[in-house]
Amino acid sequence: MYLQGTNFYMEISSSGSKQKSGKTNYQLLLIASLSKEIESARKLDSEKLAAEIRTVGFSCQHCGKCCQRAFGDNRVVIIPPEIERIREFTGLSKLEVAGPFVPQTSQPNELDGEENSTEVFSGASEENEDSFFTEFLELFQENIDCEDNIHTFGWILRRKRNQDCIFLEKGTRRCRAYPVRPMLCRTYPFYLEGLRLHTCECEGLGCPISVEDSRKLVENLLFRYISELEDMLAMYEKYVDFIRDEKGLEIAKESLEKGTCTYIVHDSTGITKIIE
């Protein structure tokens, strides 16, 4: 629901030719493409976008469905400055706020009613776990290095064991981090991609929106769009490719079966190693 099909994964072959900078041709192509898109994004007509939003119409229904896994893919992509703001507001650690951005899977622990703990790889039958491990690792085949580290690109908000957002209050369905909520949440159900306005599924669409509110929404949309592009550009600038090996995949599966998983998260600040 929240990702709009955006692919944050570096699909770079370890055998790809490299320039003197150490970057692959594909990596350099991405950097050039992002730089061009950022330049174009800064020239977007805010009044035209606001008029488009008024034509579509929107008013939040405060239903909390966008925060719940039961109503779709509720992963929320966040960038490092957002993690820091939420961390300061809540008093939580960085890794309590955010986890590695991984593909959506039917996790073995996707259970109703589990409200108080975050996602883990336990609590399922042996048969379900084996199926999950196979599906999970297939998605990461090209992103596992020779030491069984799973390389991911970017962060998402942590979710509860039932995969609802960790900040969704039980009962009220309100956000506990609302004043510092991510840009994605501030602009939902709208997003900019390929220099065009798009919408996600939402019950609030079609409702009247004022000129003032549409302009404020566009301001947030443009800030989010450019910030995310700049963050992705910085990530690709810092990225260093890694060695892949079939043994790494086997070791990763063995580790998952034992209940542990090692990630290396690439972002605009560098890399972070996480053992979960």
Residue pairs with C-beta under 8 A, 6 or more apart in sequence:
1 66
1 71
1 72
1 73
1 74
1 75
1 200
1 201
2 66
2 73
2 74
2 75
2 76
2 77
2 184
2 188
2 200
3 73
3 75
3 77
4 191
4 193
4 198
4 200
6 77
6 193
8 77
8 101
8 153
8 154
8 232
9 143
9 152
9 153
10 27
10 143
10 151
10 153
10 236
10 239
10 241
10 266
11 26
11 142
12 24
12 26
12 27
12 241
13 24
13 26
14 241
14 242
14 243
14 244
16 24
16 25
16 26
16 241
17 24
17 25
18 24
18 25
19 25
19 28
21 28
22 240
23 31
23 239
24 241
27 236
27 239
27 241
30 236
31 233
31 236
31 237
34 229
34 232
34 233
34 236
35 233
37 195
37 229
38 226
38 229
38 230
38 233
40 195
41 192
41 195
41 222
41 225
41 226
41 229
42 226
44 192
44 195
44 222
46 215
46 218
46 219
46 222
47 215
49 192
49 197
49 218
49 221
49 222
50 211
50 214
50 215
50 217
50 218
51 214
52 197
53 190
53 197
53 209
53 214
53 217
53 218
54 209
54 211
54 214
56 199
56 205
56 206
57 205
57 206
57 207
57 208
57 209
58 189
58 190
58 202
58 204
58 205
58 206
58 207
58 209
58 217
59 204
59 207
59 208
59 209
60 204
61 203
61 204
62 173
62 174
63 173
63 203
64 168
64 173
64 174
65 71
65 203
66 72
66 74
66 185
66 188
66 189
66 200
66 202
67 74
67 164
67 165
67 167
67 168
67 173
67 175
68 74
68 164
68 165
68 168
69 110
69 159
69 162
69 163
69 164
70 164
72 201
73 104
74 159
74 163
74 164
74 165
75 101
75 104
75 156
75 157
75 159
76 156
76 157
76 165
76 182
76 184
76 185
77 101
77 154
77 155
77 156
77 182
77 184
77 228
78 86
78 98
78 155
78 156
78 157
78 182
78 184
79 154
79 155
79 227
79 228
79 231
79 267
79 268
80 155
80 231
80 267
80 268
80 269
81 227
82 180
82 182
82 183
83 94
83 97
83 98
83 155
84 94
85 180
86 92
86 97
86 177
86 180
86 182
87 93
87 94
87 97
88 180
89 177
89 179
89 180
90 97
90 176
90 177
90 180
95 274
96 118
96 158
97 157
97 158
98 155
98 156
98 157
98 158
99 118
99 119
99 155
99 156
99 157
99 158
99 274
99 276
100 150
100 152
100 155
100 156
100 263
100 265
100 274
101 152
101 153
101 154
101 155
101 156
101 265
102 136
102 139
102 140
102 152
102 156
103 139
105 132
105 135
105 136
105 139
106 132
106 135
107 119
107 121
107 132
107 163
108 121
108 122
108 123
108 124
108 125
108 128
108 129
108 132
109 119
109 120
109 121
109 122
109 123
109 124
109 161
110 162
110 163
111 123
111 161
111 162
112 162
113 162
114 160
114 161
114 162
115 160
115 161
115 162
115 164
115 170
116 160
116 161
117 160
117 161
118 158
118 159
118 160
118 161
118 166
119 158
119 159
119 160
119 161
119 163
120 161
120 259
120 276
121 129
121 132
121 256
121 259
121 261
121 276
122 259
123 161
124 132
129 257
133 253
133 256
133 257
136 256
137 144
137 249
137 252
137 253
137 256
140 150
140 252
141 249
142 244
143 150
143 151
143 152
144 150
144 151
144 244
144 248
144 249
144 252
145 151
145 242
145 243
145 244
145 245
145 248
145 264
146 242
146 243
146 244
146 245
146 247
146 248
147 248
147 251
148 248
148 249
148 251
148 252
148 255
148 262
149 242
149 248
149 262
149 263
149 264
149 273
150 252
150 261
150 262
150 263
150 264
151 242
151 263
151 264
151 266
152 263
152 264
152 265
152 266
153 235
153 265
153 266
153 267
154 232
154 235
154 265
154 266
154 267
155 265
155 267
157 165
157 166
157 167
157 182
158 166
159 165
159 166
160 166
160 168
165 175
167 175
167 176
167 177
167 181
168 174
168 175
168 176
169 175
169 176
175 181
175 185
183 220
183 223
183 224
183 227
183 228
184 191
184 224
186 220
186 224
187 217
187 220
187 221
187 224
188 200
188 202
189 199
189 200
189 201
189 202
189 204
189 205
190 197
190 198
190 199
190 200
190 217
190 221
191 197
191 198
191 199
191 200
191 221
191 224
191 225
192 198
192 221
192 222
192 224
192 225
197 221
199 205
209 217
230 268
231 267
231 268
232 268
234 268
235 266
235 267
235 268
238 266
238 268
238 269
238 270
239 266
242 264
252 261
252 262
255 261
255 262
260 275
260 276
261 275
261 276
262 273
262 274
262 275
262 276
263 273
263 274
263 275
263 276
264 271
264 272
264 273
264 274
265 271
265 272
265 273
265 274
